[in-house]
Structures are given as C-alpha cells and as structure tokens.
Amino acid sequence: MKKLLILSLLCANSFVFAQNQAQKIDLKNPELWTVYNRNSPVWKDTIVLQKTEDEGMMVLRDFEMSNGTIEFDVKGENVLQQSFVGIAFNIQDDKTYESIYFRPFNFINADTARRSRAVQYVYMPDSPWFKLREAFPGKYENKAKPVPDPNGWFHARIVIDKPLIKVFLNNSTEPCLVVSSLAPTTPGKIGIWTGPLTRGSFTNLVVTPSSKNYGNNAQVGKYVNVAGTKLYYEVYGKGKPVVLLHGGVYGYIDEFEYFIDELSKKHQVICVATRGHGKSEIGQEPYTWNQRAEDAYEVIRSITPEKVAIIGFSDGAASAFRLAANHPEMVERLVAIGFGDTPKGSRKEKFTYTPEMLLKNNKAFFESRLALMPEPKRWADHLSYLNHLYNDDFLSKETFDKIVCPTLVMGGEKDEYHTPSHLMRAASLIKKGNVSIIAGCGHVVFYCNWNAVKASVWPFLEAKL
C-alpha cells in the first residue's frame, strides 16, 4: 500500500470463538474493527468501503485463526479495473496477508482471457497477482463458477485447510478455485478487503475456526524432562510411529499441520518441540546437532519402544541425520527435508539473529511465538545459541557414513540455504540414500508444492524394507 490511513479504536470488545462453531460477525460495532486506508464506514449490518487509490482493509481485532471457513455476501461493480472485492486472512500486518478477491468486471467479460481472471489468490507482499500470473499462468486465478451478476450481490465461501484453500460461489458444491497457500501456516487476523478504486459492499460475515491447534493443544500436549530441561511434545493418531522434527527460528510443530492431518490417519505421529521453540524450555547450554538428536531420542523413548520413521525439516532434518547416526537401532527410515552436506568451515556467512532483527521483520508472528514460550525473557539466549549452532557446528561425512536406514533427502530447486548439490552430496554419502528435488521451490517445499512432496514422501514411507 502506498498510502495508509489507520483508524484504531480503543477499548475494543473481545470476540470469543468456539472451535468448529459458526460465529456471525458484528459489522455494526466499530470497537471490533481496525480500518486501514479507507474512510471510516457507516457501521451497519451492511458495510460499504468507499474508493481510494490503493488497497484497503477492515480488520477484525482480538481474533486470530489458522484454518477455518469464512463466508460472506459481497457486491462490487461491473466497471473495468475498478472493482476488486474480497477477504483477507492470515493478516500479520497491513502489508503481510493472504487474500481471495473477485473481479466482477470479469465475470461475464466478452474477452475469454479476462473471464479466466475473475477469482484471484495473492500472498502479499511476496506474491502479488502480476508475479503469480507471470510465473504460474492460470494457477492462482480462475473463472467465477457459477457466474454471479457483476453488479449484484453474491455469496462466497472460503475454506482454509492448509495447504489447500478452496473458493465456492453461491452455494455451489464445486470450488471455482483451489490453490496451495504460499504463506507460512501461522495464526493471523481476518478482514474485509477492497482493491484500488473500488467501492465494495459486504454483509453476513460468518467465521468458523477449525479445531486444529497443533503446537498448543492442551488436550494432548505433554512434557519430558531431559537433563533438567522440559521439552514439549504432542502425539496424534495410532499405528506405526512417525516422528516429526521441525525447523529453526520460524519453525515449530504447527508448520507440520498437513503432515499431521494425513499421517495421523494410520500412524502414531510424535511431534517434538526442540529447545527454545514454542513450549519447550531453552536449557543452559549452547545448542549442538548432537544435543538436538539426543533430546529427540529421550522424548521418543518416553513414548514408544518401537522403531520409528522420522521426517525432519531444516534444523529438524539435521537433528534427524544425527539421530539416525547415533541410534541406528531406533530409526527405521528417514526423510530429511531442506538440509544437506555442511562440512566444517563451509559456512560463508555468519548468522546473527537478534530479537530486534526478528521483531522488525515480522513483529506479529514472533510476538505470537513469544506468547507460547515458558521463558520469553530468555529469547536472546535462545537466538544466541542458534547462532552458535549454525555458525560453529557442522554435519557431513562423519555423520552420513553411520546412517544405515533408507533415507530420502528432499529439497527445493531454489533453496536459498541448501542447494540441490548440497542435498545430492548428502544422499550420495548415505548407504541407502535417495534424493528428491522439488522443481521451482525454495526452502519450505511443502508450502510451495504439497502435492509433489506428498507424492515423494508417502511411497517412501510405505515401501517394504
């Protein structure tokens, strides 16, 4: 947004949302909302956001959700390039959010190319519509089906079940758009959204949050004391155990949301929160990959005596490599995503994470992480330990030589931390190493192309040994 007008109303009443329970949102109460880059609307059951030159939002305060359903009635105008109406979600701030919006002027446009651009997904600011259209033509936009009146009211239902986002119009049972989210799976606010030069009307806003609460689930969350440090874990499902080890800095159990959804249908899924992440304590010693591996070992053995499969992402992949090397009797098969060969001295740049740096980059996200931490005042210690881990520890042939289980090393073609050559070197050093490179993706491949990740991982996990 080039221009920003913030109307912030104090003493707001809080909304209390029950999981899986539909809640009609009060559009008449200005104390529930923050308005960005729009004149203050008239607070009625129908909200009208008037035109300005840039995008604008009306954001519901004191409520966040990750997955769920958003339904609303909306009316735009059949005016070329002057009607963009929709909903924003996963809102971290006024510039960082996902959105599904509609172009009514394209609903019945004589130009067939324009008709195929009636419904749009974006992730701002990284993936605006023009970048997505250029890089992935036809993937993040589609026709409006069934076709609404471009000057009339229509009903939209957005189903957010990450990685998938589905859009339904006028009570159709068939989605008119299905996309994989490009954003991290984090809680965020929701809001009414209009584009440049747009007058949009909204009513009947209903939100139904999902019951998923991975990483902060009081019903299943437990702790193990490892050498004086309390480590948090969650367990879902029944069957042969699969252990999930998450990434670092931004990472936590919730990033594995759709792994948990799928795997828990036929497996016992053990989700370990590593030191300093989420609800696990930090401890008093700098982090090492060996420490990470032994922490995971203690948590796993407190839950099951069986052999396990392990899926690790980024930091979690490094921990999984070391765990498989240290305890070959435990690990039956291993999927390592986003971490490759990192010999001693191979680091070209130093990591220097600080609280100030991360809060500047994504204040809302890290404040939500701090709210989970049992020792938030020690966050600087945690980041210092991570810097030590990334700058001073290494993982290469000395570890890979000891891994005897079948191993799938996976990563993105455009991974900015571990290139395909790093991944292939790691796989080549492991006796039963395999490699899978996901085309067009960066570090977090399962956000980029979940279907490709699943197509590689699931057959590997189910293959006979």
Residue pairs with C-beta under 8 A, 6 or more apart in sequence:
1 36
1 37
1 54
1 55
1 56
1 94
1 95
2 53
2 54
3 37
3 52
3 53
3 54
4 36
4 37
4 94
5 35
5 36
5 37
5 38
5 39
6 34
6 35
6 36
6 94
7 34
7 35
7 40
8 34
9 30
9 31
9 33
9 34
11 31
12 31
12 32
12 61
12 62
13 29
13 31
13 32
13 62
14 62
14 63
15 23
15 25
15 32
15 60
15 62
15 63
17 23
17 63
17 65
17 207
17 209
19 209
19 210
19 211
19 213
20 208
20 209
20 210
20 211
21 208
22 69
22 206
22 207
22 208
23 206
23 207
23 208
24 204
24 205
24 206
25 32
25 60
25 205
25 206
25 207
26 32
27 43
27 44
27 45
27 46
27 47
27 202
27 203
27 205
28 43
28 44
28 45
29 43
30 40
30 43
32 60
32 61
32 62
33 58
33 59
33 60
33 61
34 58
34 59
34 61
35 41
35 56
35 57
35 58
35 59
36 56
36 57
36 58
36 59
36 94
37 52
37 54
37 55
37 56
37 57
37 94
38 49
38 50
38 52
38 56
38 57
38 58
38 194
39 50
39 52
41 47
41 48
41 49
41 50
41 58
42 48
45 203
46 201
46 202
46 203
47 58
47 192
47 201
47 202
47 203
48 199
48 200
48 201
48 202
49 56
49 58
49 192
49 194
49 198
49 199
49 200
49 201
49 202
50 199
51 82
51 197
51 198
51 199
52 196
52 197
53 196
53 197
54 196
55 84
55 193
55 194
55 195
55 196
56 193
56 194
57 88
57 91
57 94
57 97
57 191
57 192
57 193
57 194
58 191
58 192
59 88
59 91
59 189
59 190
59 191
60 189
60 190
60 191
61 189
63 189
63 190
63 207
64 187
64 188
64 189
64 368
65 89
65 187
65 188
65 190
65 207
65 209
65 210
66 90
66 160
66 162
66 185
66 186
66 187
66 188
66 210
66 212
66 254
66 257
67 160
67 161
67 162
67 209
67 210
67 212
67 257
68 160
68 207
68 208
68 209
68 210
69 157
69 158
69 159
69 160
69 206
69 207
69 208
70 87
70 89
70 157
70 158
70 160
70 190
70 205
70 206
70 207
70 208
71 155
71 156
71 157
71 158
71 204
71 205
71 206
71 207
71 208
72 87
72 155
72 156
72 192
72 202
72 203
72 204
72 205
72 206
73 153
73 154
73 155
73 156
73 202
73 203
73 204
74 85
74 86
74 102
74 153
74 154
74 156
74 200
74 201
74 202
75 85
75 151
75 152
75 153
75 154
75 200
75 201
76 83
76 84
76 85
76 102
76 103
76 104
76 105
76 150
76 198
76 199
76 200
77 83
77 104
77 105
77 150
77 151
77 198
77 199
78 104
78 105
78 107
78 150
78 151
79 105
80 105
81 105
81 197
82 105
82 196
82 197
82 198
83 103
83 104
83 105
83 150
83 195
83 198
83 199
83 200
84 101
84 102
84 103
84 194
84 195
84 196
84 198
84 200
85 101
85 102
85 104
85 193
85 194
85 195
85 198
85 200
85 202
86 99
86 100
86 101
86 102
86 120
86 156
86 193
86 194
87 99
87 100
87 101
87 156
87 158
87 190
87 191
87 192
87 193
88 97
88 98
88 99
88 190
88 191
88 192
88 193
89 97
89 98
89 99
89 100
89 158
89 160
89 188
89 189
89 190
89 191
90 97
90 98
90 181
90 183
90 186
90 187
90 188
91 97
91 188
91 189
91 190
91 191
92 186
92 188
92 362
92 363
92 364
92 365
93 363
93 364
95 124
95 125
96 124
96 125
96 362
96 364
97 123
97 124
97 188
97 191
98 121
98 122
98 123
98 124
98 165
98 181
98 182
98 183
98 188
99 120
99 121
99 122
99 123
99 124
99 193
100 119
100 120
100 121
100 156
100 158
100 165
100 167
100 177
101 119
101 120
101 122
101 193
101 195
102 118
102 119
102 120
102 144
102 154
102 156
103 117
103 118
103 119
103 120
104 118
104 148
104 150
104 151
105 114
105 150
106 114
106 115
106 117
106 118
106 144
107 115
107 118
107 144
107 147
107 148
107 149
107 150
108 115
108 147
108 150
109 115
115 143
115 144
116 138
116 141
116 142
116 143
117 133
117 141
118 141
118 142
118 143
118 144
119 141
119 142
119 143
119 144
119 167
119 169
119 176
119 177
120 129
120 140
120 141
121 132
121 140
121 141
121 165
121 177
121 179
122 128
122 129
122 132
122 140
123 181
123 182
123 183
126 182
127 140
127 182
129 140
129 141
132 139
132 140
132 141
133 140
133 141
139 179
140 179
141 177
142 176
142 177
143 176
144 169
144 176
145 169
145 172
145 174
145 176
146 169
146 170
146 172
148 154
148 169
148 170
153 201
154 169
154 170
155 169
155 170
155 171
155 204
156 167
156 168
156 169
157 167
157 168
157 169
157 171
158 165
158 166
158 167
158 168
159 165
159 166
159 167
159 168
159 175
160 181
160 210
161 210
162 181
162 185
162 257
162 258
163 180
163 181
163 185
163 258
163 446
163 447
163 450
164 178
164 179
164 180
164 181
164 450
165 177
165 178
165 179
165 180
165 181
166 175
166 177
166 178
167 175
167 176
167 177
167 178
168 174
168 175
168 176
169 176
180 447
180 448
180 449
180 450
180 451
181 447
182 447
182 448
183 447
184 250
184 255
184 365
184 444
184 447
185 254
185 255
185 257
185 258
185 447
186 254
186 365
186 368
187 368
188 364
190 207
192 200
192 202
192 205
194 200
212 257
212 261
214 234
214 253
214 254
214 256
214 257
214 260
214 271
215 234
215 252
215 253
215 254
215 271
215 273
215 278
215 279
215 372
216 254
216 278
216 279
216 372
217 234
220 234
220 235
220 236
221 232
221 233
221 234
221 279
222 232
222 233
222 234
222 235
223 230
223 231
223 232
223 233
224 230
224 231
224 233
224 298
224 299
224 302
225 231
226 294
226 295
226 298
226 299
227 283
228 283
228 284
229 275
229 280
229 281
229 282
229 283
229 284
229 295
230 280
230 281
230 374
231 272
231 273
231 274
231 275
231 280
231 281
231 295
231 298
231 299
232 273
232 278
232 279
232 280
233 270
233 271
233 272
233 273
233 299
233 303
234 253
234 270
234 271
235 268
235 269
235 270
235 271
235 303
236 260
236 264
236 268
236 269
236 271
237 263
237 264
237 265
237 266
237 267
237 268
237 269
238 267
238 268
239 266
239 267
239 268
240 267
240 268
240 306
240 309
241 267
241 268
241 269
241 270
241 300
241 303
241 304
241 306
241 308
241 309
242 263
242 267
242 268
242 269
242 270
242 308
242 309
242 310
242 311
242 461
243 270
243 271
243 272
243 296
243 300
243 308
243 309
243 310
243 311
243 320
244 253
244 256
244 259
244 260
244 269
244 270
244 271
244 272
244 310
244 311
244 312
244 316
245 272
245 274
245 292
245 296
245 310
245 311
245 312
245 313
245 315
245 316
245 317
245 319
245 320
246 252
246 253
246 255
246 256
246 271
246 272
246 273
246 274
246 277
246 313
246 314
246 315
246 316
247 255
247 313
247 314
247 315
247 316
247 338
248 274
248 277
248 314
248 315
248 386
248 389
248 390
249 353
249 358
249 383
249 386
250 365
251 277
251 313
251 314
251 315
251 316
252 273
252 277
252 278
252 369
252 372
253 271
253 272
253 273
253 278
255 313
255 444
256 271
256 311
256 313
258 446
258 450
259 269
259 311
259 446
260 269
260 271
262 454
262 458
263 269
268 304
270 299
270 300
270 303
270 304
270 308
272 295
272 296
272 299
272 300
273 279
273 280
274 280
274 292
274 295
274 296
274 315
274 316
274 319
275 281
275 282
275 283
275 287
275 291
275 292
275 295
275 382
275 385
276 282
276 283
276 287
276 373
276 381
276 382
276 385
276 386
278 369
278 372
278 373
279 372
279 373
279 374
280 374
281 374
281 375
282 375
282 378
282 381
282 382
282 385
285 291
285 385
286 384
286 385
286 388
286 389
287 385
287 386
287 388
287 389
287 393
288 389
288 393
289 318
289 319
289 321
289 322
289 389
289 393
289 395
289 399
290 322
290 326
292 315
292 318
292 319
292 322
293 319
293 320
293 322
293 323
293 325
293 326
293 327
294 326
296 319
296 320
296 323
297 323
297 326
297 327
297 330
300 308
300 330
301 330
307 329
307 330
307 331
307 332
308 330
308 331
308 332
309 331
309 332
309 333
309 334
309 335
309 461
310 320
310 323
310 324
310 331
310 333
310 334
310 335
311 320
311 335
311 337
311 457
312 318
312 319
312 320
312 321
312 334
312 335
312 336
312 337
312 339
313 337
313 338
313 444
313 446
314 337
314 338
314 339
314 417
314 443
315 339
315 389
317 336
317 337
317 338
317 339
318 336
318 339
318 342
318 395
320 331
320 334
320 335
320 336
321 334
321 336
321 339
321 395
321 399
321 400
321 403
321 426
322 395
322 399
323 330
323 331
324 331
324 334
324 402
324 403
324 404
324 405
324 407
325 399
325 400
325 401
325 402
325 403
326 402
328 402
328 403
328 404
328 405
331 405
332 405
332 465
333 405
333 406
333 407
333 408
333 460
333 461
333 465
334 403
334 405
334 406
334 407
334 408
335 407
335 408
335 410
335 457
335 460
335 461
336 407
336 408
336 409
336 410
336 426
337 410
337 411
337 445
337 446
337 453
338 410
338 411
338 412
338 415
338 417
338 418
338 443
338 444
338 445
339 395
339 411
339 418
339 426
340 409
340 411
340 418
340 419
340 421
340 422
340 423
340 424
340 425
340 426
341 395
341 396
341 397
341 400
341 422
341 423
341 425
341 426
341 429
342 394
342 395
342 396
342 418
342 422
343 394
343 396
343 397
344 394
344 396
345 394
346 394
347 390
347 391
350 387
350 391
351 386
351 387
351 390
351 391
352 387
353 383
353 386
353 387
354 380
354 383
355 366
355 379
355 380
355 383
358 366
358 383
359 366
359 367
370 376
370 379
373 379
396 429
397 429
400 426
400 429
400 430
400 433
401 429
403 430
403 431
403 433
404 431
404 432
405 432
406 432
406 434
406 460
406 463
406 465
407 427
407 430
407 432
407 433
407 434
408 434
408 435
408 436
408 456
408 457
408 460
409 423
409 424
409 426
409 427
409 430
409 433
409 434
409 435
409 436
410 423
410 435
410 436
410 437
410 438
410 445
410 453
410 456
410 457
411 418
411 420
411 422
411 423
411 436
411 437
411 438
411 443
411 445
412 437
412 438
412 440
412 441
412 442
412 443
412 444
412 445
412 448
413 420
413 437
413 438
413 439
413 440
413 441
414 440
414 441
414 442
415 423
415 441
415 442
415 443
415 445
416 442
416 443
417 443
418 443
420 437
423 435
423 437
424 435
426 433
427 433
427 434
427 435
434 460
436 456
438 445
438 448
438 449
438 452
438 453
438 456
439 449
439 452
440 448
440 449
441 448
441 449
441 452
442 448
445 452
445 453
446 453
